[in-house]
Amino acid sequence: MRLAKVVAVFGDTKACPQAVCAAQNADVLVHEATFAAGDEETAERVFHSTVSDAAKLALQANVKQLYLTHISARYTEEEQRLMLDRQAHTIFPASKVVGDFDVFDI
């Protein structure tokens, strides 16, 4: 029985092959998701990730929970943040867009 919790944190990063190994079987993956799904070219160019990049990583790495952070200021409206949540959920259902200073039990 594992008593310790494993948390993997990826901030200000674009998708990379080593990420799956680093996050493998984590209890929680905290991952920046600056852009919406469909903005992969922009994200790649500025060394950031999309919600779909983060969700795909969570799925491949077999993590339990994905918290999406570092959301672009272009997505300030509640409906826009819900859209990001839905995009992530289609790939990895245990996803949640979170805000600064949010607190969660792990």
Sequence and secondary structure as in RCSB ss.txt:
>XXXX:A:sequence
MRLAKVVAVFGDTKACPQAVCAAQNADVLVHEATFAAGDEETAERVFHSTVSDAAKLALQANVKQLYLTHISARY
TEEEQRLMLDRQAHTIFPASKVVGDFDVFDI
>XXXX:A:secstr
   S  EEEE S    THHHHHHTT SEEEEE  B TT HHHHHHTT  BHHHHHHHHHHHT SEEEEE   TT 
 SHHHHHHHHHHHHHH SSEEE  TT     
